[in-house]
Amino acid sequence: MTTNSTNDTARLNQSQLLRERRVLMAAGVYLFCWVVVAVLNLREHIHISWTLMSALGATALLINISFVQAIRRQYNLRFEDPSLTQPQMAIATLWGLPLLYYAVNVRAEGMMVFFCIFAFGMFRLNRRQLLQQAGLIALLYVAMLVFESYTRQQPIAAQEWMRLSFLMMTLIVIAFLGGEIYDMRQKLHSRHLALARANQLISRQATHDALTGLHNRHFLMDAMLREEARHKRHGGHLSVVICDLDHFKLLNDRYGHLVGDEVLREAAQCLQETLRRTDLVSMADDHVLARFGGEEFVMLLPETPLEGARICAERLRKALNELQLKTLPAGSRITASFGVAEIRPGEHTSEMLQRADDALYEAKAAGRNDVRVALV
Ligand SMILES: Nc1nc2c(ncn2[C@@H]2O[C@H](COP(=O)(O)OP(=O)(O)OP(=O)(O)O)[C@@H](O)[C@H]2O)c(=O)[nH]1
């Protein structure tokens, strides 16, 4: 698993845990309301049948278990808002209505629960969604009043309309404030994303060559120090191949710098693909291919003996030589010279690189398009 996907999984687990905690908090509110109404019922301040009370208790349990299960089974991730805030708010409103219906004497106090329900959505929902929730609460409350007036054969009291108007006014204000909070969160989120992208770009630029996309000299130097330390601790093989395109100055002079750049890109890609395809038994997949500068490339090959590195360099030389360059006239070919070295016991990687460079110089002196190996 890559570091990125590990981070994503950790972040997802963290969010799911938070969502589950929010459901448990809501369950606490359900329990509190149920207990308060039960006590009022026992003291006969209000009159609700215990059958209905039991049904409401069981429903509350079922609702909260369902939400927890939806989160644990990751069913919630299929929705645009994986926190399922709107369904949770709507269901809580529906659940609370029968209690309000019977709690005639304490209805104004009981209506406070709507603020509590709204508080759950304040940091999650946008202005429109909060207004929708306020509308739903008003609609259900009016439906309850109409039902009550019908069953009790009484007109809706003026006091109820007052309660409803104050409730609506407060919820609408909260919806607008909540909308502002939502907008700020969105801005913060997009800035956070832009910052994360910029950081990614900066760290890529620090370790990669802008022209070819290969690792850069700085990355190579770090890798060499790392491999040197590993080699000191565990021994084994560590080799390096240095590659320099032949007569690149002539190519630049003949076709211009832009074509030269494109040839460098194509050569880099060819080296990368050939290295990836190379199936040397001893070669570990933590090799590094870097643009060392100009038309010079370096391959650091951990766990690779000198002969393996030489075979690898030979394949790279052939591949470059056979490369059909898209930017040059048909049939044009490039060649490159290679120097190879394996680290000696107690030697620094910079010294090994110097010996590889000396071998490369020999290849150049001997007529180019050649691989030369430094003596161990
Ligand atoms: N287009 C382009 N050219 C570059 C870049 N970096 C270095 N060069 C050119 O690469 C050429 C290297 O020339 P030299 O070091 O003389 O080597 P050469 O002509 O390849 O000759 P040998 O190495 O001896 O075979 C110079 O002309 C540089 O300007 C680059 O990023 N883009």
The ligand as an SDF file (V2000), in Angstrom:
LIG
                    3D

 32 34  0  0  0  0  0  0  0  0999 V2000
   18.7680   21.5820  -25.3960 N   0  0  0  0  0  0  0  0  0  0  0  0
   19.4400   21.4900  -24.2640 C   0  0  0  0  0  0  0  0  0  0  0  0
   20.7640   21.4210  -24.2960 N   0  0  0  0  0  0  0  0  0  0  0  0
   21.4320   21.3090  -23.1350 C   0  0  0  0  0  0  0  0  0  0  0  0
   20.7800   21.2640  -21.8850 C   0  0  0  0  0  0  0  0  0  0  0  0
   21.7350   21.1550  -20.9280 N   0  0  0  0  0  0  0  0  0  0  0  0
   22.9350   21.1410  -21.5400 C   0  0  0  0  0  0  0  0  0  0  0  0
   22.7730   21.2170  -22.8700 N   0  0  0  0  0  0  0  0  0  0  0  0
   23.7610   21.2630  -23.9300 C   0  0  0  0  0  0  0  0  0  0  0  0
   24.4610   20.0320  -24.0020 O   0  0  0  0  0  0  0  0  0  0  0  0
   25.7060   20.2730  -24.6700 C   0  0  0  0  0  0  0  0  0  0  0  0
   26.8050   19.4740  -24.0040 C   0  0  0  0  0  0  0  0  0  0  0  0
   27.9480   19.6600  -24.7430 O   0  0  0  0  0  0  0  0  0  0  0  0
   29.3380   19.0500  -24.3560 P   0  0  0  0  0  0  0  0  0  0  0  0
   29.4710   18.9730  -22.8770 O   0  0  0  0  0  0  0  0  0  0  0  0
   30.3620   19.8010  -25.1070 O   0  0  0  0  0  0  0  0  0  0  0  0
   29.2730   17.5750  -24.8310 O   0  0  0  0  0  0  0  0  0  0  0  0
   28.8480   16.9060  -26.1920 P   0  0  0  0  0  0  0  0  0  0  0  0
   28.6520   17.8680  -27.2970 O   0  0  0  0  0  0  0  0  0  0  0  0
   27.6690   16.0370  -25.8700 O   0  0  0  0  0  0  0  0  0  0  0  0
   30.0970   16.0370  -26.5130 O   0  0  0  0  0  0  0  0  0  0  0  0
   30.5630   14.7360  -25.8050 P   0  0  0  0  0  0  0  0  0  0  0  0
   29.9290   14.6670  -24.4590 O   0  0  0  0  0  0  0  0  0  0  0  0
   32.0400   14.8610  -25.6970 O   0  0  0  0  0  0  0  0  0  0  0  0
   30.1330   13.6190  -26.6680 O   0  0  0  0  0  0  0  0  0  0  0  0
   25.9310   21.7820  -24.6120 C   0  0  0  0  0  0  0  0  0  0  0  0
   25.7650   22.3260  -25.8910 O   0  0  0  0  0  0  0  0  0  0  0  0
   24.8370   22.2780  -23.6910 C   0  0  0  0  0  0  0  0  0  0  0  0
   24.3870   23.5770  -24.0440 O   0  0  0  0  0  0  0  0  0  0  0  0
   19.3710   21.3570  -21.8950 C   0  0  0  0  0  0  0  0  0  0  0  0
   18.7060   21.3370  -20.8660 O   0  0  0  0  0  0  0  0  0  0  0  0
   18.7360   21.4660  -23.0860 N   0  0  0  0  0  0  0  0  0  0  0  0
  1  2  1  0
  2  3  2  0
  2 32  1  0
  3  4  1  0
  4  5  2  0
  4  8  1  0
  5  6  1  0
  5 30  1  0
  6  7  2  0
  7  8  1  0
  8  9  1  0
  9 10  1  0
  9 28  1  0
 10 11  1  0
 11 12  1  0
 11 26  1  0
 12 13  1  0
 13 14  1  0
 14 15  2  0
 14 16  1  0
 14 17  1  0
 17 18  1  0
 18 19  2  0
 18 20  1  0
 18 21  1  0
 21 22  1  0
 22 23  2  0
 22 24  1  0
 22 25  1  0
 26 27  1  0
 26 28  1  0
 28 29  1  0
 30 31  2  0
 30 32  1  0
M  END
$$$$
